[in-house]
């Protein structure tokens, strides 16, 4: 569906942003006869680095307005390399706004002239997975069995005796291209039931545009996608050697 949106939007590009606003996870921008709004995780990228995101306390109208107000959207792409349900807005100044749905209900809407309202639930697509150097050290250790899971508001931890993954950032659990639930939903017991004593069998970058976060593939068919939406907090993967791999860093 992202490809369908790309085709529909193409004839209207570039889209000039006339108004923009944000408050934490809530963000909107619009122009003449078009609009976009979201209440979910998002981040602003420049040269493959996170400038700020929905989890940053200093994210405000002024910061985002300086970047994209009166800017032009020159392209719309799929955010995820594996689960293409969210858009990336590419601006003429080189900035990219990535949207990440961390719940199974409607998280964003896009309205363009003379077209139906597109939203999170209208998406059904898949893209080719691409590899990244960032996760090579983890991939060498696979498979890894998840022995313990701790799910608390704002933090998810997967671990065993000699390794651990701590996730204070956004995440979602996916199976068969359907989101099961995300970090903003109540699913602690479910995620423990689904992932405990299950093997991580593969790891791939979550986004080909900014490959700083992983998708973890489990032996029972589930996938855990991580998304760094802040310049201050990121996931951490401690290897058996003691080496710490920190998310949100381009290798």
C-alpha positions as CSV (number, residue, x, y, z in Angstrom):
1,X,0.0,0.0,0.0
2,X,2.9,2.4,0.6
3,X,3.7,1.9,-3.1
4,X,0.1,2.8,-4.0
5,X,0.4,5.9,-1.9
6,X,3.6,6.8,-3.6
7,X,1.9,6.5,-7.0
8,X,-1.1,8.6,-5.9
9,X,1.0,11.3,-4.3
10,X,3.6,11.5,-7.2
11,X,1.5,13.8,-9.3
12,X,1.0,16.3,-6.4
13,X,4.7,16.5,-5.5
14,X,6.3,18.5,-4.2
15,X,3.9,19.2,-1.3
16,X,4.6,22.5,0.4
17,X,4.2,22.5,4.2
18,X,2.2,25.5,5.4
19,X,1.5,24.5,9.0
20,X,3.1,22.1,11.4
21,X,2.8,21.2,15.1
22,X,3.8,18.6,17.5
23,X,3.4,17.6,21.2
24,X,5.2,14.5,22.2
25,X,3.9,11.6,20.1
26,X,1.3,13.8,18.4
27,X,2.4,15.5,15.2
28,X,0.7,17.1,12.3
29,X,1.5,19.1,9.2
30,X,-0.6,20.2,6.3
31,X,-0.6,22.3,3.1
32,X,-3.2,23.3,0.5
33,X,-5.7,20.4,0.1
34,X,-3.6,17.8,1.9
35,X,-2.8,16.9,5.5
36,X,-1.0,14.3,7.7
37,X,-1.4,13.6,11.4
38,X,-0.1,10.9,13.7
39,X,-0.1,9.9,17.4
40,X,2.8,7.4,17.5
41,X,6.5,7.3,17.6
42,X,8.5,9.3,15.1
43,X,11.9,10.7,14.5
44,X,13.6,13.4,12.4
45,X,16.7,12.1,10.5
46,X,19.5,14.1,8.8
47,X,22.4,12.3,7.2
48,X,21.4,9.0,8.8
49,X,21.5,10.5,12.3
50,X,18.5,11.1,14.7
51,X,18.2,14.9,15.2
52,X,15.2,14.6,17.6
53,X,12.1,12.4,18.1
54,X,8.9,11.9,19.8
55,X,10.6,10.6,23.0
56,X,12.7,13.8,23.4
57,X,11.6,16.2,26.1
58,X,12.8,19.2,24.1
59,X,10.8,18.2,21.0
60,X,8.5,21.1,20.4
61,X,6.7,23.1,17.8
62,X,9.6,25.6,17.4
63,X,12.2,22.9,16.7
64,X,10.2,21.0,14.1
65,X,8.9,24.2,12.5
66,X,12.4,25.5,11.9
67,X,13.1,22.4,9.8
68,X,9.9,21.7,7.8
69,X,7.6,24.7,7.8
70,X,7.6,26.1,4.3
71,X,9.7,23.1,3.3
72,X,8.6,20.8,0.5
73,X,8.0,17.1,0.6
74,X,9.7,15.7,-2.5
75,X,9.1,12.0,-1.9
76,X,7.3,9.5,0.4
77,X,8.9,6.1,1.0
78,X,8.3,3.0,3.2
79,X,9.9,3.2,6.7
80,X,10.5,-0.4,7.5
81,X,12.6,-2.8,5.5
82,X,10.4,-5.7,6.5
83,X,6.9,-4.5,7.6
84,X,6.1,-1.6,5.3
85,X,3.1,0.0,7.1
86,X,4.5,3.4,7.8
87,X,5.7,6.4,5.7
88,X,8.9,8.3,5.5
89,X,8.5,11.9,4.4
90,X,11.6,13.2,2.4
91,X,12.1,17.0,2.5
92,X,14.0,19.1,0.1
93,X,16.5,20.1,2.7
94,X,17.7,16.5,3.1
95,X,15.7,15.9,6.3
96,X,13.6,12.8,6.6
97,X,10.6,12.3,9.0
98,X,10.1,8.6,9.9
99,X,6.8,7.4,11.3
100,X,6.7,4.2,13.4
101,X,3.4,2.6,14.5
102,X,3.8,1.2,18.0
103,X,0.2,0.1,18.4
104,X,-2.2,-2.1,16.5
105,X,-4.9,0.6,16.1
106,X,-5.0,3.6,13.9
107,X,-1.8,5.7,14.5
108,X,-1.6,8.0,11.4
109,X,-3.7,9.4,8.6
110,X,-2.8,11.0,5.3
111,X,-5.3,13.0,3.1
112,X,-4.4,14.0,-0.4
113,X,-6.6,15.7,-3.0
114,X,-9.3,13.6,-4.6
115,X,-8.1,10.4,-3.0
116,X,-9.4,8.2,-0.1
117,X,-8.1,8.8,3.4
118,X,-5.0,6.6,3.9
119,X,-4.2,5.3,7.3
120,X,-2.2,2.7,9.2
121,X,-4.9,0.0,8.8
122,X,-5.0,0.4,5.0
123,X,-1.4,-0.8,4.6
124,X,-0.5,-4.3,3.5
125,X,3.0,-4.6,2.0
126,X,6.4,-6.2,2.3
127,X,9.8,-5.2,1.2
128,X,13.1,-6.9,0.6
129,X,15.2,-7.2,3.7
130,X,18.7,-5.6,3.6
131,X,21.6,-6.5,5.8
132,X,23.7,-4.1,8.0
133,X,27.2,-4.2,9.5
134,X,25.7,-2.9,12.8
135,X,24.3,-6.3,13.7
136,X,27.1,-8.6,12.5
137,X,28.4,-9.2,16.0
138,X,25.0,-10.3,17.3
139,X,24.3,-12.4,14.2
140,X,27.5,-14.5,14.8
141,X,26.0,-15.6,18.2
142,X,22.6,-16.8,16.8
143,X,20.5,-18.6,17.8
144,X,20.0,-17.1,21.2
145,X,17.4,-18.4,23.6
146,X,15.3,-15.9,25.6
147,X,15.3,-17.2,29.2
148,X,13.8,-14.1,30.9
149,X,11.5,-11.3,29.9
150,X,10.7,-8.2,31.9
151,X,8.0,-5.9,30.5
152,X,7.4,-2.6,32.4
153,X,6.0,0.7,31.2
154,X,8.7,2.3,29.1
155,X,11.1,-0.6,29.1
156,X,11.3,-4.1,27.8
157,X,14.2,-6.5,28.7
158,X,15.1,-9.8,27.1
159,X,17.9,-11.8,28.6
160,X,19.7,-15.1,29.4
161,X,22.7,-15.9,31.6
162,X,25.3,-14.4,29.2
163,X,23.4,-11.7,27.2
164,X,20.7,-9.1,27.5
165,X,18.7,-6.7,25.4
166,X,17.3,-3.6,27.1
167,X,14.7,-1.5,25.1
168,X,13.6,1.8,26.6
169,X,12.6,3.0,23.1
170,X,9.7,2.2,20.9
171,X,8.9,-1.4,19.7
172,X,6.2,-3.6,18.2
173,X,5.6,-7.3,17.9
174,X,4.6,-8.6,14.4
175,X,3.6,-11.9,12.9
176,X,2.4,-12.7,9.4
177,X,2.6,-9.0,8.5
178,X,0.0,-8.2,11.2
179,X,0.9,-6.1,14.3
180,X,0.1,-8.1,17.4
181,X,0.7,-5.2,19.8
182,X,3.2,-2.4,20.6
183,X,4.9,-0.7,23.5
184,X,1.9,1.6,24.1
185,X,-0.5,-1.3,24.6
186,X,-1.0,-3.6,27.6
187,X,0.6,-6.9,26.6
188,X,3.1,-7.9,29.3
189,X,1.7,-11.3,29.9
190,X,1.2,-12.0,26.2
191,X,4.8,-11.0,25.3
192,X,6.2,-13.3,28.0
193,X,4.0,-16.2,26.8
194,X,5.0,-15.6,23.2
195,X,8.8,-15.1,23.6
196,X,10.0,-16.9,26.7
197,X,12.2,-19.9,25.9
198,X,12.0,-19.1,22.2
199,X,15.1,-18.7,20.0
200,X,16.2,-15.5,18.2
201,X,17.2,-17.0,14.9
202,X,18.0,-13.9,12.8
203,X,18.6,-10.1,13.1
204,X,18.1,-7.5,10.3
205,X,18.0,-3.7,10.2
206,X,14.5,-2.3,10.8
207,X,15.0,0.5,8.2
208,X,17.1,0.7,5.1
209,X,17.0,4.5,5.2
210,X,18.5,4.7,8.7
211,X,19.8,1.2,9.7
212,X,20.3,1.9,13.4
213,X,17.6,-0.4,14.9
214,X,17.1,-4.1,14.5
215,X,14.3,-6.6,13.8
216,X,14.7,-9.7,15.8
217,X,13.2,-12.9,14.1
218,X,12.1,-15.6,16.5
219,X,11.8,-19.4,15.8
220,X,8.0,-19.2,16.4
221,X,7.4,-16.8,13.5
222,X,7.2,-13.6,15.5
223,X,9.3,-10.5,14.8
224,X,10.2,-7.8,17.3
225,X,10.9,-4.4,15.7
226,X,12.8,-1.6,17.6
227,X,12.7,2.1,16.8
228,X,14.9,4.8,18.3
229,X,12.8,8.0,18.7
230,X,15.1,10.0,20.8
231,X,18.7,11.4,20.9
232,X,18.9,10.5,24.6
233,X,17.6,7.0,25.0
234,X,18.4,3.9,22.9
235,X,18.4,0.1,23.1
236,X,21.4,-1.7,24.4
237,X,22.5,-5.3,23.6
238,X,25.1,-6.8,25.9
239,X,27.1,-9.6,24.3
240,X,28.5,-12.6,26.1
241,X,32.0,-11.0,25.7
242,X,30.8,-8.0,27.7
243,X,30.8,-5.8,24.6
244,X,27.8,-3.4,24.6
245,X,26.1,-2.5,21.3
246,X,24.1,0.7,21.6
247,X,21.2,1.5,19.3
248,X,20.8,4.8,17.5
249,X,24.4,4.8,16.3
250,X,25.3,4.4,12.6
251,X,28.3,2.1,12.2
